[in-house]
Amino acid sequence: MPRYLSMIRIDENNAPEGGPSPELMQRMGELIEEMTKAGVLLDTGGLTPTAQGTRVHYEGGELSVTDGPFTESKEVIGGYAMMQAKDLAEAVEWTKRLLKVHEPYWTVTCEVREVVEG
């Protein structure tokens, strides 16, 4: 079965202060448990803010390293879910469920892409 990466994009400047609520974390935990038992979820995790990150860029044979935060970025990857699903449609359905556990004041976008094997 193919693997899919759901990249969770957020706007760090407009994320709710204090991060996820305890209720959100509980709902997320329940869904993660369901996905794991179904054999869909391979791995998941959140990422630290861009202020704690570093970018390595390669262009014209030269490398450059820039420490965060990356203020020019509107949306950044805030987390991910690695899934194994029968097809893209199934991966998208699971991703929709991941997003729906959030409260209405969240703005979250997920990009779902198949992992190229081999």
Biopython code that builds the backbone (N, CA, C, O; Angstrom):
import numpy as np
from Bio.PDB.StructureBuilder import StructureBuilder

atoms = [
    (1, "MET", "N", (0.840, -1.187, 0.000)),
    (1, "MET", "CA", (0.000, 0.000, 0.000)),
    (1, "MET", "C", (0.881, 1.245, 0.000)),
    (1, "MET", "O", (1.922, 1.275, 0.657)),
    (2, "PRO", "N", (0.465, 2.262, -0.731)),
    (2, "PRO", "CA", (1.258, 3.498, -0.782)),
    (2, "PRO", "C", (1.224, 4.255, 0.534)),
    (2, "PRO", "O", (0.300, 4.119, 1.337)),
    (3, "ARG", "N", (2.266, 5.062, 0.728)),
    (3, "ARG", "CA", (2.348, 5.936, 1.899)),
    (3, "ARG", "C", (2.081, 7.369, 1.461)),
    (3, "ARG", "O", (2.410, 7.770, 0.345)),
    (4, "TYR", "N", (1.478, 8.127, 2.368)),
    (4, "TYR", "CA", (1.145, 9.523, 2.098)),
    (4, "TYR", "C", (1.616, 10.381, 3.264)),
    (4, "TYR", "O", (1.492, 9.999, 4.428)),
    (5, "LEU", "N", (2.157, 11.544, 2.929)),
    (5, "LEU", "CA", (2.572, 12.498, 3.944)),
    (5, "LEU", "C", (1.569, 13.648, 3.939)),
    (5, "LEU", "O", (1.370, 14.317, 2.925)),
    (6, "SER", "N", (0.952, 13.858, 5.081)),
    (6, "SER", "CA", (0.051, 14.992, 5.258)),
    (6, "SER", "C", (0.824, 16.052, 6.024)),
    (6, "SER", "O", (1.094, 15.898, 7.215)),
    (7, "MET", "N", (1.178, 17.128, 5.334)),
    (7, "MET", "CA", (1.935, 18.217, 5.942)),
    (7, "MET", "C", (0.958, 19.265, 6.460)),
    (7, "MET", "O", (0.162, 19.814, 5.699)),
    (8, "ILE", "N", (1.023, 19.535, 7.742)),
    (8, "ILE", "CA", (0.096, 20.435, 8.404)),
    (8, "ILE", "C", (0.689, 21.836, 8.375)),
    (8, "ILE", "O", (1.716, 22.100, 9.001)),
    (9, "ARG", "N", (0.039, 22.726, 7.647)),
    (9, "ARG", "CA", (0.527, 24.095, 7.493)),
    (9, "ARG", "C", (-0.277, 25.040, 8.376)),
    (9, "ARG", "O", (-1.506, 24.987, 8.415)),
    (10, "ILE", "N", (0.443, 25.905, 9.081)),
    (10, "ILE", "CA", (-0.196, 26.905, 9.939)),
    (10, "ILE", "C", (0.474, 28.257, 9.708)),
    (10, "ILE", "O", (1.598, 28.339, 9.213)),
    (11, "ASP", "N", (-0.238, 29.297, 10.073)),
    (11, "ASP", "CA", (0.334, 30.641, 10.089)),
    (11, "ASP", "C", (0.749, 30.892, 11.527)),
    (11, "ASP", "O", (-0.103, 31.108, 12.388)),
    (12, "GLU", "N", (2.047, 30.866, 11.796)),
    (12, "GLU", "CA", (2.537, 31.032, 13.167)),
    (12, "GLU", "C", (2.092, 32.346, 13.800)),
    (12, "GLU", "O", (1.933, 32.428, 15.018)),
    (13, "ASN", "N", (1.894, 33.365, 12.982)),
    (13, "ASN", "CA", (1.510, 34.675, 13.510)),
    (13, "ASN", "C", (0.056, 34.725, 13.946)),
    (13, "ASN", "O", (-0.333, 35.604, 14.715)),
    (14, "ASN", "N", (-0.752, 33.787, 13.462)),
    (14, "ASN", "CA", (-2.179, 33.793, 13.796)),
    (14, "ASN", "C", (-2.622, 32.536, 14.531)),
    (14, "ASN", "O", (-3.822, 32.302, 14.680)),
    (15, "ALA", "N", (-1.680, 31.729, 14.989)),
    (15, "ALA", "CA", (-2.039, 30.533, 15.750)),
    (15, "ALA", "C", (-2.575, 30.950, 17.109)),
    (15, "ALA", "O", (-2.129, 31.950, 17.672)),
    (16, "PRO", "N", (-3.527, 30.195, 17.642)),
    (16, "PRO", "CA", (-4.080, 30.547, 18.960)),
    (16, "PRO", "C", (-2.987, 30.613, 20.022)),
    (16, "PRO", "O", (-2.121, 29.743, 20.111)),
    (17, "GLU", "N", (-3.058, 31.673, 20.822)),
    (17, "GLU", "CA", (-2.089, 31.841, 21.898)),
    (17, "GLU", "C", (-2.223, 30.680, 22.880)),
    (17, "GLU", "O", (-3.333, 30.288, 23.239)),
    (18, "GLY", "N", (-1.109, 30.142, 23.305)),
    (18, "GLY", "CA", (-1.143, 29.017, 24.229)),
    (18, "GLY", "C", (-1.184, 27.676, 23.522)),
    (18, "GLY", "O", (-1.102, 26.635, 24.174)),
    (19, "GLY", "N", (-1.309, 27.678, 22.197)),
    (19, "GLY", "CA", (-1.302, 26.432, 21.446)),
    (19, "GLY", "C", (-2.597, 25.650, 21.572)),
    (19, "GLY", "O", (-3.640, 26.211, 21.907)),
    (20, "PRO", "N", (-2.526, 24.363, 21.303)),
    (20, "PRO", "CA", (-3.720, 23.519, 21.332)),
    (20, "PRO", "C", (-4.318, 23.421, 22.743)),
    (20, "PRO", "O", (-3.599, 23.362, 23.740)),
    (21, "SER", "N", (-5.633, 23.405, 22.792)),
    (21, "SER", "CA", (-6.332, 23.257, 24.074)),
    (21, "SER", "C", (-6.231, 21.807, 24.552)),
    (21, "SER", "O", (-5.985, 20.909, 23.747)),
    (22, "PRO", "N", (-6.416, 21.574, 25.836)),
    (22, "PRO", "CA", (-6.422, 20.196, 26.341)),
    (22, "PRO", "C", (-7.500, 19.345, 25.658)),
    (22, "PRO", "O", (-7.295, 18.156, 25.414)),
    (23, "GLU", "N", (-8.635, 19.953, 25.353)),
    (23, "GLU", "CA", (-9.712, 19.222, 24.675)),
    (23, "GLU", "C", (-9.294, 18.799, 23.268)),
    (23, "GLU", "O", (-9.580, 17.684, 22.833)),
    (24, "LEU", "N", (-8.613, 19.706, 22.563)),
    (24, "LEU", "CA", (-8.109, 19.375, 21.236)),
    (24, "LEU", "C", (-7.107, 18.233, 21.331)),
    (24, "LEU", "O", (-7.157, 17.295, 20.535)),
    (25, "MET", "N", (-6.206, 18.304, 22.290)),
    (25, "MET", "CA", (-5.206, 17.258, 22.436)),
    (25, "MET", "C", (-5.855, 15.904, 22.760)),
    (25, "MET", "O", (-5.373, 14.864, 22.312)),
    (26, "GLN", "N", (-6.928, 15.918, 23.524)),
    (26, "GLN", "CA", (-7.636, 14.675, 23.834)),
    (26, "GLN", "C", (-8.280, 14.106, 22.575)),
    (26, "GLN", "O", (-8.145, 12.917, 22.285)),
    (27, "ARG", "N", (-8.986, 14.967, 21.820)),
    (27, "ARG", "CA", (-9.626, 14.501, 20.578)),
    (27, "ARG", "C", (-8.582, 13.992, 19.592)),
    (27, "ARG", "O", (-8.787, 12.974, 18.932)),
    (28, "MET", "N", (-7.458, 14.706, 19.495)),
    (28, "MET", "CA", (-6.392, 14.290, 18.587)),
    (28, "MET", "C", (-5.842, 12.935, 19.023)),
    (28, "MET", "O", (-5.615, 12.058, 18.189)),
    (29, "GLY", "N", (-5.628, 12.763, 20.322)),
    (29, "GLY", "CA", (-5.121, 11.490, 20.831)),
    (29, "GLY", "C", (-6.048, 10.337, 20.511)),
    (29, "GLY", "O", (-5.593, 9.254, 20.143)),
    (30, "GLU", "N", (-7.353, 10.561, 20.650)),
    (30, "GLU", "CA", (-8.335, 9.519, 20.339)),
    (30, "GLU", "C", (-8.302, 9.161, 18.857)),
    (30, "GLU", "O", (-8.353, 7.983, 18.502)),
    (31, "LEU", "N", (-8.216, 10.171, 17.987)),
    (31, "LEU", "CA", (-8.169, 9.907, 16.550)),
    (31, "LEU", "C", (-6.867, 9.212, 16.178)),
    (31, "LEU", "O", (-6.871, 8.293, 15.360)),
    (32, "ILE", "N", (-5.762, 9.635, 16.764)),
    (32, "ILE", "CA", (-4.471, 8.992, 16.493)),
    (32, "ILE", "C", (-4.527, 7.518, 16.895)),
    (32, "ILE", "O", (-4.010, 6.657, 16.183)),
    (33, "GLU", "N", (-5.147, 7.234, 18.024)),
    (33, "GLU", "CA", (-5.289, 5.842, 18.462)),
    (33, "GLU", "C", (-6.126, 5.046, 17.462)),
    (33, "GLU", "O", (-5.779, 3.916, 17.120)),
    (34, "GLU", "N", (-7.231, 5.639, 16.993)),
    (34, "GLU", "CA", (-8.080, 4.972, 16.000)),
    (34, "GLU", "C", (-7.311, 4.707, 14.703)),
    (34, "GLU", "O", (-7.395, 3.618, 14.136)),
    (35, "MET", "N", (-6.567, 5.704, 14.242)),
    (35, "MET", "CA", (-5.803, 5.554, 13.003)),
    (35, "MET", "C", (-4.705, 4.509, 13.148)),
    (35, "MET", "O", (-4.428, 3.757, 12.213)),
    (36, "THR", "N", (-4.087, 4.463, 14.313)),
    (36, "THR", "CA", (-3.031, 3.477, 14.560)),
    (36, "THR", "C", (-3.621, 2.074, 14.553)),
    (36, "THR", "O", (-3.065, 1.172, 13.927)),
    (37, "LYS", "N", (-4.743, 1.878, 15.244)),
    (37, "LYS", "CA", (-5.395, 0.565, 15.287)),
    (37, "LYS", "C", (-5.862, 0.128, 13.905)),
    (37, "LYS", "O", (-5.869, -1.064, 13.599)),
    (38, "ALA", "N", (-6.254, 1.093, 13.064)),
    (38, "ALA", "CA", (-6.696, 0.784, 11.702)),
    (38, "ALA", "C", (-5.520, 0.483, 10.773)),
    (38, "ALA", "O", (-5.722, 0.073, 9.629)),
    (39, "GLY", "N", (-4.294, 0.684, 11.258)),
    (39, "GLY", "CA", (-3.117, 0.421, 10.441)),
    (39, "GLY", "C", (-2.803, 1.509, 9.439)),
    (39, "GLY", "O", (-2.018, 1.298, 8.515)),
    (40, "VAL", "N", (-3.407, 2.670, 9.611)),
    (40, "VAL", "CA", (-3.230, 3.786, 8.676)),
    (40, "VAL", "C", (-2.077, 4.684, 9.096)),
    (40, "VAL", "O", (-1.251, 5.067, 8.268)),
    (41, "LEU", "N", (-2.020, 5.019, 10.380)),
    (41, "LEU", "CA", (-1.035, 5.985, 10.852)),
    (41, "LEU", "C", (0.303, 5.311, 11.136)),
    (41, "LEU", "O", (0.385, 4.399, 11.959)),
    (42, "LEU", "N", (1.339, 5.762, 10.455)),
    (42, "LEU", "CA", (2.685, 5.233, 10.656)),
    (42, "LEU", "C", (3.483, 6.088, 11.617)),
    (42, "LEU", "O", (4.279, 5.570, 12.401)),
    (43, "ASP", "N", (3.273, 7.417, 11.561)),
    (43, "ASP", "CA", (3.999, 8.341, 12.426)),
    (43, "ASP", "C", (3.294, 9.689, 12.376)),
    (43, "ASP", "O", (2.641, 10.022, 11.386)),
    (44, "THR", "N", (3.429, 10.453, 13.438)),
    (44, "THR", "CA", (2.875, 11.796, 13.478)),
    (44, "THR", "C", (3.690, 12.629, 14.447)),
    (44, "THR", "O", (4.340, 12.093, 15.344)),
    (45, "GLY", "N", (3.656, 13.932, 14.266)),
    (45, "GLY", "CA", (4.368, 14.794, 15.191)),
    (45, "GLY", "C", (4.170, 16.252, 14.866)),
    (45, "GLY", "O", (3.836, 16.628, 13.743)),
    (46, "GLY", "N", (4.387, 17.063, 15.887)),
    (46, "GLY", "CA", (4.365, 18.504, 15.717)),
    (46, "GLY", "C", (5.797, 19.005, 15.626)),
    (46, "GLY", "O", (6.730, 18.323, 16.050)),
    (47, "LEU", "N", (5.964, 20.181, 15.078)),
    (47, "LEU", "CA", (7.289, 20.769, 14.921)),
    (47, "LEU", "C", (7.415, 22.024, 15.777)),
    (47, "LEU", "O", (6.430, 22.719, 16.023)),
    (48, "THR", "N", (8.630, 22.305, 16.225)),
    (48, "THR", "CA", (8.879, 23.511, 16.998)),
    (48, "THR", "C", (8.679, 24.740, 16.103)),
    (48, "THR", "O", (8.708, 24.610, 14.879)),
    (49, "PRO", "N", (8.481, 25.909, 16.675)),
    (49, "PRO", "CA", (8.313, 27.129, 15.881)),
    (49, "PRO", "C", (9.553, 27.412, 15.017)),
    (49, "PRO", "O", (10.653, 26.948, 15.317)),
    (50, "THR", "N", (9.350, 28.175, 13.951)),
    (50, "THR", "CA", (10.458, 28.487, 13.047)),
    (50, "THR", "C", (11.567, 29.252, 13.750)),
    (50, "THR", "O", (12.712, 29.223, 13.298)),
    (51, "ALA", "N", (11.255, 29.936, 14.844)),
    (51, "ALA", "CA", (12.286, 30.655, 15.597)),
    (51, "ALA", "C", (13.356, 29.696, 16.105)),
    (51, "ALA", "O", (14.483, 30.109, 16.381)),
    (52, "GLN", "N", (13.012, 28.441, 16.227)),
    (52, "GLN", "CA", (13.956, 27.440, 16.713)),
    (52, "GLN", "C", (14.529, 26.588, 15.579)),
    (52, "GLN", "O", (15.212, 25.595, 15.832)),
    (53, "GLY", "N", (14.253, 26.974, 14.336)),
    (53, "GLY", "CA", (14.697, 26.195, 13.181)),
    (53, "GLY", "C", (15.834, 26.858, 12.426)),
    (53, "GLY", "O", (16.203, 28.001, 12.695)),
    (54, "THR", "N", (16.370, 26.125, 11.487)),
    (54, "THR", "CA", (17.440, 26.593, 10.613)),
    (54, "THR", "C", (17.143, 26.134, 9.194)),
    (54, "THR", "O", (16.711, 25.001, 8.982)),
    (55, "ARG", "N", (17.371, 27.003, 8.233)),
    (55, "ARG", "CA", (17.227, 26.649, 6.817)),
    (55, "ARG", "C", (18.603, 26.515, 6.196)),
    (55, "ARG", "O", (19.496, 27.329, 6.432)),
    (56, "VAL", "N", (18.754, 25.476, 5.403)),
    (56, "VAL", "CA", (19.972, 25.285, 4.622)),
    (56, "VAL", "C", (19.552, 25.371, 3.162)),
    (56, "VAL", "O", (18.701, 24.606, 2.708)),
    (57, "HIS", "N", (20.153, 26.304, 2.429)),
    (57, "HIS", "CA", (19.770, 26.585, 1.046)),
    (57, "HIS", "C", (20.963, 26.304, 0.128)),
    (57, "HIS", "O", (22.104, 26.636, 0.451)),
    (58, "TYR", "N", (20.674, 25.685, -1.026)),
    (58, "TYR", "CA", (21.716, 25.392, -2.008)),
    (58, "TYR", "C", (21.318, 26.037, -3.323)),
    (58, "TYR", "O", (20.232, 25.787, -3.847)),
    (59, "GLU", "N", (22.208, 26.870, -3.853)),
    (59, "GLU", "CA", (21.946, 27.546, -5.125)),
    (59, "GLU", "C", (23.273, 27.897, -5.778)),
    (59, "GLU", "O", (24.182, 28.413, -5.127)),
    (60, "GLY", "N", (23.376, 27.613, -7.065)),
    (60, "GLY", "CA", (24.575, 27.964, -7.818)),
    (60, "GLY", "C", (25.839, 27.345, -7.251)),
    (60, "GLY", "O", (26.914, 27.937, -7.344)),
    (61, "GLY", "N", (25.726, 26.169, -6.669)),
    (61, "GLY", "CA", (26.889, 25.491, -6.109)),
    (61, "GLY", "C", (27.292, 25.983, -4.731)),
    (61, "GLY", "O", (28.294, 25.524, -4.183)),
    (62, "GLU", "N", (26.525, 26.916, -4.157)),
    (62, "GLU", "CA", (26.856, 27.486, -2.849)),
    (62, "GLU", "C", (25.790, 27.136, -1.817)),
    (62, "GLU", "O", (24.600, 27.078, -2.127)),
    (63, "LEU", "N", (26.229, 26.907, -0.602)),
    (63, "LEU", "CA", (25.333, 26.659, 0.522)),
    (63, "LEU", "C", (25.230, 27.903, 1.396)),
    (63, "LEU", "O", (26.211, 28.618, 1.602)),
    (64, "SER", "N", (24.028, 28.147, 1.906)),
    (64, "SER", "CA", (23.855, 29.199, 2.907)),
    (64, "SER", "C", (22.996, 28.635, 4.034)),
    (64, "SER", "O", (22.132, 27.788, 3.810)),
    (65, "VAL", "N", (23.247, 29.114, 5.230)),
    (65, "VAL", "CA", (22.517, 28.669, 6.409)),
    (65, "VAL", "C", (21.906, 29.893, 7.077)),
    (65, "VAL", "O", (22.597, 30.878, 7.337)),
    (66, "THR", "N", (20.599, 29.825, 7.356)),
    (66, "THR", "CA", (19.884, 30.931, 7.975)),
    (66, "THR", "C", (19.123, 30.416, 9.187)),
    (66, "THR", "O", (18.370, 29.448, 9.088)),
    (67, "ASP", "N", (19.318, 31.060, 10.324)),
    (67, "ASP", "CA", (18.565, 30.703, 11.523)),
    (67, "ASP", "C", (17.208, 31.395, 11.496)),
    (67, "ASP", "O", (17.072, 32.493, 10.956)),
    (68, "GLY", "N", (16.200, 30.740, 12.086)),
    (68, "GLY", "CA", (14.857, 31.289, 12.177)),
    (68, "GLY", "C", (14.792, 32.402, 13.199)),
    (68, "GLY", "O", (15.767, 32.620, 13.919)),
    (69, "PRO", "N", (13.702, 33.101, 13.291)),
    (69, "PRO", "CA", (12.445, 32.816, 12.595)),
    (69, "PRO", "C", (12.482, 33.280, 11.143)),
    (69, "PRO", "O", (13.306, 34.108, 10.755)),
    (70, "PHE", "N", (11.581, 32.733, 10.365)),
    (70, "PHE", "CA", (11.508, 33.043, 8.942)),
    (70, "PHE", "C", (10.278, 33.906, 8.710)),
    (70, "PHE", "O", (9.221, 33.411, 8.318)),
    (71, "THR", "N", (10.428, 35.185, 8.954)),
    (71, "THR", "CA", (9.298, 36.123, 8.943)),
    (71, "THR", "C", (8.665, 36.274, 7.567)),
    (71, "THR", "O", (7.507, 36.680, 7.466)),
    (72, "GLU", "N", (9.401, 35.955, 6.505)),
    (72, "GLU", "CA", (8.839, 36.098, 5.160)),
    (72, "GLU", "C", (7.855, 34.982, 4.838)),
    (72, "GLU", "O", (7.132, 35.067, 3.845)),
    (73, "SER", "N", (7.817, 33.938, 5.659)),
    (73, "SER", "CA", (6.919, 32.816, 5.418)),
    (73, "SER", "C", (5.561, 33.067, 6.049)),
    (73, "SER", "O", (5.460, 33.282, 7.257)),
    (74, "LYS", "N", (4.511, 33.038, 5.225)),
    (74, "LYS", "CA", (3.156, 33.188, 5.770)),
    (74, "LYS", "C", (2.727, 31.892, 6.436)),
    (74, "LYS", "O", (2.308, 31.897, 7.594)),
    (75, "GLU", "N", (2.827, 30.789, 5.717)),
    (75, "GLU", "CA", (2.469, 29.493, 6.267)),
    (75, "GLU", "C", (3.722, 28.646, 6.415)),
    (75, "GLU", "O", (4.602, 28.662, 5.555)),
    (76, "VAL", "N", (3.793, 27.911, 7.508)),
    (76, "VAL", "CA", (4.920, 27.019, 7.742)),
    (76, "VAL", "C", (4.378, 25.637, 8.103)),
    (76, "VAL", "O", (3.225, 25.502, 8.511)),
    (77, "ILE", "N", (5.204, 24.632, 7.954)),
    (77, "ILE", "CA", (4.798, 23.288, 8.342)),
    (77, "ILE", "C", (4.901, 23.189, 9.856)),
    (77, "ILE", "O", (5.984, 23.321, 10.426)),
    (78, "GLY", "N", (3.764, 22.956, 10.499)),
    (78, "GLY", "CA", (3.704, 22.879, 11.953)),
    (78, "GLY", "C", (3.667, 21.455, 12.471)),
    (78, "GLY", "O", (3.819, 21.219, 13.669)),
    (79, "GLY", "N", (3.465, 20.502, 11.564)),
    (79, "GLY", "CA", (3.411, 19.103, 11.958)),
    (79, "GLY", "C", (3.198, 18.233, 10.736)),
    (79, "GLY", "O", (3.145, 18.721, 9.606)),
    (80, "TYR", "N", (3.077, 16.940, 10.978)),
    (80, "TYR", "CA", (2.916, 16.007, 9.873)),
    (80, "TYR", "C", (2.230, 14.731, 10.357)),
    (80, "TYR", "O", (2.199, 14.429, 11.550)),
    (81, "ALA", "N", (1.688, 14.004, 9.403)),
    (81, "ALA", "CA", (1.174, 12.660, 9.653)),
    (81, "ALA", "C", (1.605, 11.798, 8.477)),
    (81, "ALA", "O", (1.312, 12.124, 7.327)),
    (82, "MET", "N", (2.297, 10.708, 8.755)),
    (82, "MET", "CA", (2.681, 9.749, 7.728)),
    (82, "MET", "C", (1.662, 8.615, 7.781)),
    (82, "MET", "O", (1.507, 7.948, 8.804)),
    (83, "MET", "N", (0.976, 8.411, 6.668)),
    (83, "MET", "CA", (-0.092, 7.415, 6.617)),
    (83, "MET", "C", (0.168, 6.383, 5.535)),
    (83, "MET", "O", (0.873, 6.640, 4.559)),
    (84, "GLN", "N", (-0.415, 5.216, 5.729)),
    (84, "GLN", "CA", (-0.420, 4.177, 4.706)),
    (84, "GLN", "C", (-1.881, 3.943, 4.371)),
    (84, "GLN", "O", (-2.659, 3.518, 5.225)),
    (85, "ALA", "N", (-2.254, 4.220, 3.132)),
    (85, "ALA", "CA", (-3.660, 4.128, 2.736)),
    (85, "ALA", "C", (-3.752, 3.467, 1.369)),
    (85, "ALA", "O", (-2.770, 3.394, 0.631)),
    (86, "LYS", "N", (-4.950, 2.988, 1.045)),
    (86, "LYS", "CA", (-5.111, 2.288, -0.243)),
    (86, "LYS", "C", (-4.955, 3.233, -1.425)),
    (86, "LYS", "O", (-4.521, 2.828, -2.504)),
    (87, "ASP", "N", (-5.320, 4.521, -1.209)),
    (87, "ASP", "CA", (-5.184, 5.502, -2.288)),
    (87, "ASP", "C", (-5.234, 6.922, -1.705)),
    (87, "ASP", "O", (-5.439, 7.110, -0.506)),
    (88, "LEU", "N", (-5.044, 7.904, -2.574)),
    (88, "LEU", "CA", (-5.045, 9.301, -2.151)),
    (88, "LEU", "C", (-6.378, 9.693, -1.522)),
    (88, "LEU", "O", (-6.402, 10.438, -0.542)),
    (89, "ALA", "N", (-7.477, 9.206, -2.066)),
    (89, "ALA", "CA", (-8.792, 9.558, -1.539)),
    (89, "ALA", "C", (-8.922, 9.142, -0.072)),
    (89, "ALA", "O", (-9.461, 9.898, 0.736)),
    (90, "GLU", "N", (-8.442, 7.962, 0.277)),
    (90, "GLU", "CA", (-8.509, 7.517, 1.667)),
    (90, "GLU", "C", (-7.617, 8.389, 2.559)),
    (90, "GLU", "O", (-8.012, 8.758, 3.665)),
    (91, "ALA", "N", (-6.425, 8.712, 2.080)),
    (91, "ALA", "CA", (-5.514, 9.573, 2.849)),
    (91, "ALA", "C", (-6.139, 10.946, 3.079)),
    (91, "ALA", "O", (-5.989, 11.520, 4.158)),
    (92, "VAL", "N", (-6.829, 11.470, 2.091)),
    (92, "VAL", "CA", (-7.492, 12.773, 2.221)),
    (92, "VAL", "C", (-8.626, 12.689, 3.240)),
    (92, "VAL", "O", (-8.815, 13.619, 4.025)),
    (93, "GLU", "N", (-9.381, 11.596, 3.242)),
    (93, "GLU", "CA", (-10.468, 11.439, 4.217)),
    (93, "GLU", "C", (-9.929, 11.429, 5.648)),
    (93, "GLU", "O", (-10.513, 12.060, 6.530)),
    (94, "TRP", "N", (-8.825, 10.723, 5.887)),
    (94, "TRP", "CA", (-8.215, 10.718, 7.218)),
    (94, "TRP", "C", (-7.711, 12.112, 7.576)),
    (94, "TRP", "O", (-7.832, 12.546, 8.722)),
    (95, "THR", "N", (-7.150, 12.806, 6.600)),
    (95, "THR", "CA", (-6.649, 14.167, 6.838)),
    (95, "THR", "C", (-7.797, 15.102, 7.206)),
    (95, "THR", "O", (-7.645, 15.943, 8.092)),
    (96, "LYS", "N", (-8.928, 14.970, 6.549)),
    (96, "LYS", "CA", (-10.098, 15.779, 6.893)),
    (96, "LYS", "C", (-10.474, 15.559, 8.357)),
    (96, "LYS", "O", (-10.801, 16.507, 9.071)),
    (97, "ARG", "N", (-10.427, 14.321, 8.791)),
    (97, "ARG", "CA", (-10.762, 14.023, 10.184)),
    (97, "ARG", "C", (-9.741, 14.649, 11.134)),
    (97, "ARG", "O", (-10.105, 15.144, 12.201)),
    (98, "LEU", "N", (-8.459, 14.626, 10.745)),
    (98, "LEU", "CA", (-7.435, 15.277, 11.568)),
    (98, "LEU", "C", (-7.717, 16.767, 11.732)),
    (98, "LEU", "O", (-7.540, 17.321, 12.817)),
    (99, "LEU", "N", (-8.151, 17.407, 10.670)),
    (99, "LEU", "CA", (-8.433, 18.840, 10.736)),
    (99, "LEU", "C", (-9.703, 19.134, 11.530)),
    (99, "LEU", "O", (-9.774, 20.144, 12.231)),
    (100, "LYS", "N", (-10.697, 18.271, 11.427)),
    (100, "LYS", "CA", (-11.986, 18.532, 12.080)),
    (100, "LYS", "C", (-11.938, 18.419, 13.602)),
    (100, "LYS", "O", (-12.890, 18.829, 14.266)),
    (101, "VAL", "N", (-10.861, 17.876, 14.179)),
    (101, "VAL", "CA", (-10.778, 17.830, 15.643)),
    (101, "VAL", "C", (-10.413, 19.201, 16.207)),
    (101, "VAL", "O", (-10.553, 19.423, 17.410)),
    (102, "HIS", "N", (-9.950, 20.118, 15.367)),
    (102, "HIS", "CA", (-9.593, 21.466, 15.808)),
    (102, "HIS", "C", (-10.843, 22.304, 16.074)),
    (102, "HIS", "O", (-11.889, 22.097, 15.458)),
    (103, "GLU", "N", (-10.718, 23.243, 16.993)),
    (103, "GLU", "CA", (-11.803, 24.186, 17.243)),
    (103, "GLU", "C", (-11.939, 25.128, 16.044)),
    (103, "GLU", "O", (-10.993, 25.291, 15.274)),
    (104, "PRO", "N", (-13.129, 25.756, 15.881)),
    (104, "PRO", "CA", (-13.369, 26.619, 14.717)),
    (104, "PRO", "C", (-12.425, 27.815, 14.597)),
    (104, "PRO", "O", (-12.261, 28.343, 13.497)),
    (105, "TYR", "N", (-11.802, 28.257, 15.683)),
    (105, "TYR", "CA", (-10.931, 29.426, 15.593)),
    (105, "TYR", "C", (-9.550, 29.094, 15.015)),
    (105, "TYR", "O", (-8.754, 30.003, 14.778)),
    (106, "TRP", "N", (-9.255, 27.832, 14.787)),
    (106, "TRP", "CA", (-7.993, 27.445, 14.147)),
    (106, "TRP", "C", (-8.098, 27.630, 12.636)),
    (106, "TRP", "O", (-9.166, 27.447, 12.053)),
    (107, "THR", "N", (-6.987, 27.993, 12.012)),
    (107, "THR", "CA", (-6.872, 27.985, 10.557)),
    (107, "THR", "C", (-5.714, 27.068, 10.222)),
    (107, "THR", "O", (-4.557, 27.379, 10.508)),
    (108, "VAL", "N", (-6.031, 25.937, 9.617)),
    (108, "VAL", "CA", (-5.036, 24.905, 9.337)),
    (108, "VAL", "C", (-5.253, 24.411, 7.918)),
    (108, "VAL", "O", (-6.391, 24.220, 7.490)),
    (109, "THR", "N", (-4.173, 24.205, 7.191)),
    (109, "THR", "CA", (-4.219, 23.638, 5.846)),
    (109, "THR", "C", (-3.297, 22.421, 5.832)),
    (109, "THR", "O", (-2.194, 22.460, 6.376)),
    (110, "CYS", "N", (-3.756, 21.348, 5.208)),
    (110, "CYS", "CA", (-2.902, 20.170, 5.052)),
    (110, "CYS", "C", (-2.668, 19.921, 3.562)),
    (110, "CYS", "O", (-3.587, 19.998, 2.746)),
    (111, "GLU", "N", (-1.443, 19.629, 3.243)),
    (111, "GLU", "CA", (-1.079, 19.214, 1.897)),
    (111, "GLU", "C", (-0.768, 17.731, 1.973)),
    (111, "GLU", "O", (0.123, 17.318, 2.717)),
    (112, "VAL", "N", (-1.500, 16.920, 1.205)),
    (112, "VAL", "CA", (-1.342, 15.473, 1.215)),
    (112, "VAL", "C", (-0.650, 15.050, -0.068)),
    (112, "VAL", "O", (-1.119, 15.348, -1.167)),
    (113, "ARG", "N", (0.478, 14.348, 0.080)),
    (113, "ARG", "CA", (1.237, 13.914, -1.095)),
    (113, "ARG", "C", (1.715, 12.494, -0.911)),
    (113, "ARG", "O", (2.084, 12.087, 0.191)),
    (114, "GLU", "N", (1.706, 11.736, -2.002)),
    (114, "GLU", "CA", (2.176, 10.364, -1.976)),
    (114, "GLU", "C", (3.702, 10.340, -1.892)),
    (114, "GLU", "O", (4.386, 11.141, -2.530)),
    (115, "VAL", "N", (4.210, 9.423, -1.107)),
    (115, "VAL", "CA", (5.649, 9.239, -0.978)),
    (115, "VAL", "C", (6.115, 8.377, -2.132)),
    (115, "VAL", "O", (5.554, 7.306, -2.367)),
    (116, "VAL", "N", (7.122, 8.818, -2.853)),
    (116, "VAL", "CA", (7.671, 8.065, -3.970)),
    (116, "VAL", "C", (8.522, 6.928, -3.400)),
    (116, "VAL", "O", (9.461, 7.162, -2.638)),
    (117, "GLU", "N", (8.188, 5.721, -3.772)),
    (117, "GLU", "CA", (8.907, 4.542, -3.272)),
    (117, "GLU", "C", (10.046, 4.182, -4.233)),
    (117, "GLU", "O", (9.958, 4.390, -5.443)),
    (118, "GLY", "N", (11.099, 3.642, -3.657)),
    (118, "GLY", "CA", (12.201, 3.118, -4.472)),
    (118, "GLY", "C", (13.167, 4.151, -4.801)),
    (118, "GLY", "O", (14.156, 3.877, -5.482)),
]
sb = StructureBuilder()
sb.init_structure("model")
sb.init_model(0)
sb.init_chain("A")
sb.init_seg("    ")
for serial, (resi, resn, name, xyz) in enumerate(atoms, 1):
    if name == "N":
        sb.init_residue(resn, " ", resi, " ")
    sb.init_atom(name, np.array(xyz, "f"), 0.0, 1.0, " ", f" {name:<3s}", serial, name[0])
structure = sb.get_structure()
